[in-house]
Amino acid sequence: MITKEVFTLYRKLRERQLLLLDSFTPEQLAAIPKGFKNNILWNIAHCIVTQQAYCYGNSDLPLYISEAFRAAYCKGSVPDGHIPTTAEIEELRGLMLSTVDRLEEDYHKGIFTHYNHYVTGIGYELDSIDEAIYFNISHEGVHLGSVLALKNAINH
């Protein structure tokens, strides 16, 4: 059973990502410094897509993001080099906390009635929504670290 504290931690992680998102220009969000394979925009958006895939997709439930958004930022995708528009940044901002709020609501409503076995990129096996939520928080922590590394590379 996922506790309120887990969702509080999750929200804090997303709030930190949101502060970072708001601290960059669109050009900085799209920049890929030497030695990196993606950018800040991709890392933050990828967190939203992965949460949707781990929690909703693996539970055979509809995602709360568009197919185009999923395809652009899913595992294995790469940035296409475009500078995000104000509308794209606003969409991302809106999804940052709304997807956590929705996940918490849906979790407590009990809509996650089954879960399809899934093996993550590091070989960790997910067999329940609880495992997916816990693992996703650690996944997002990794991408927060990537955003911080990108921030340092861009600012130097």
C-alpha positions, 0 to 999 in steps of 0.5 A: 500500500502506497502511503501519503508520504510516498506521494508527498515525496513524489510531488516534491521531486516534481516540484523541483523539476518544475522549478528547474524547468522555469529557470531555463530559456526555451533555447537552454531547454533544447540545448544538448551540450557536448558529451550529452545525448539529450536535453533538459526538455527531454529529461523532464518530459520523459519522466511524465511519459515513463510514469504514464507507461509504468503505471497506466500502460502496464495496467492496460489503462488509457494514458493521460497524455497524447500519443504524440507526446508519448512518442516524442519522449518515450524510452529510446526516443531522442530530442528532435532538435526543436526549440520548444514553443511557449505552448509546449512548455505550458503543456509540460508545466501542466502535466508535471503536477497534474499527472502526480495528482491524478495518479494519487487519485486513481490509486486511491480509487482502486482503478489499478486492478491488474498489472502486466509484468515488466522488466525495467532497463536495469533489470528490475521487475515490476509486478504491481502498481505499488512497485511501479510507483516506487520504482518510478520515483527512483527513475525520476531521481536519476533524470533530476540528476541528469537535468542538474548535470545539463544545467552545469554544462550549459552554464559553463 
